[in-house]
Amino acid sequence: MSAKENYLRIKSEMEDILIKSGRSADDALLLAVSKTKPVEMLQDVYDAGCRDFGENKVQEIMDKIDKLPSDIRWHMIGHLQTNKIKYIIDKVYMIHSVDTLHLAEAISKEAVKKNVNARILLEVNVAGEESKFGGSLDEARVLFEEASKLPNLTVCGLMTIAPYVEDAEENRQYFAQLRELSVDLFGKKTDNKRGVELSMGMSGDYPVALQEGSTIIRVGSNIFGERIYV
Ligand SMILES: *Cc1c(COP(=O)(O)O)cnc(C)c1O
């Protein structure tokens, strides 16, 4: 199946799960994770109605941005080095992967310089995997308090990358824990249609993540096919 067909199929599957979970069909966003994929494929998925694309490298966002329609919302989902913030601060819609106060401060500083407001999510390593970025649930509380004070920056929610597992059910506990933390931190405060963002769920586990309250699922290989790194 083409990327376009995959996108449409997953989108309607997502809407079904949302309805079955007692939510509304537009309660979550299907973010097309297009890293390593050529712009022609992104254009196809765009033509199917997708406006949100996720990339994990600054250079790749910059290469793709000028070749695709300007109403795309680009989401930075990868680890961000402070010296590269300036290249994308006024180009990306949201930065999903803020895991230290140092990074949040650097983003805020660049946002002030460029006179924009940066939307960020705090990355939490819920499962405590050593190979991954992001602090513990407790560290995220401290980071939330501090980052919320910074100028030209809005903490819109939380993000996690769950472990790679054969059985997605194993990740349900981590999604539930992230959701509980978001309720603790944000209460009922909302600043967009979907409310507080919970960026969780990937190709292997998005149905479970949606059942546990995800508002952004980040789906790459199930839309675009396996990634080949050269
Ligand atoms: C690559 C990537 C994804 C998408 O992964 P798939 O398993 O291909 O859906 C999601 N989130 C992040 C942070 C990624 O780097």
The ligand as a Tripos MOL2 file, in Angstrom:
@<TRIPOS>MOLECULE
LIG
   15    15     1     0     0
SMALL
NO_CHARGES

@<TRIPOS>ATOM
      1 C1         11.1460    7.6390   14.4700 C.3       1 LIG1
      2 C2         10.3000    8.1070   15.5740 C.ar      1 LIG1
      3 C3          8.9350    7.7770   15.6440 C.ar      1 LIG1
      4 C4          8.2320    6.8980   14.6350 C.3       1 LIG1
      5 O1          8.5960    5.5650   14.7960 O.3       1 LIG1
      6 P1          7.8150    4.3750   14.0500 P.3       1 LIG1
      7 O2          8.0510    3.2020   14.9250 O.co2     1 LIG1
      8 O3          8.4420    4.2420   12.7150 O.co2     1 LIG1
      9 O4          6.3850    4.7500   13.9650 O.co2     1 LIG1
     10 C5          8.2030    8.2980   16.6970 C.ar      1 LIG1
     11 N1          8.7640    9.0750   17.6380 N.ar      1 LIG1
     12 C6         10.0630    9.4060   17.6070 C.ar      1 LIG1
     13 C7         10.6200   10.2710   18.6740 C.3       1 LIG1
     14 C8         10.8770    8.9250   16.5820 C.ar      1 LIG1
     15 O5         12.1840    9.2630   16.5770 O.3       1 LIG1
@<TRIPOS>BOND
     1     1     2 1
     2     2     3 ar
     3     2    14 ar
     4     3     4 1
     5     3    10 ar
     6     4     5 1
     7     5     6 1
     8     6     7 2
     9     6     8 1
    10     6     9 1
    11    10    11 ar
    12    11    12 ar
    13    12    13 1
    14    12    14 ar
    15    14    15 1
@<TRIPOS>SUBSTRUCTURE
     1 LIG1         1 GROUP 0 **** ****
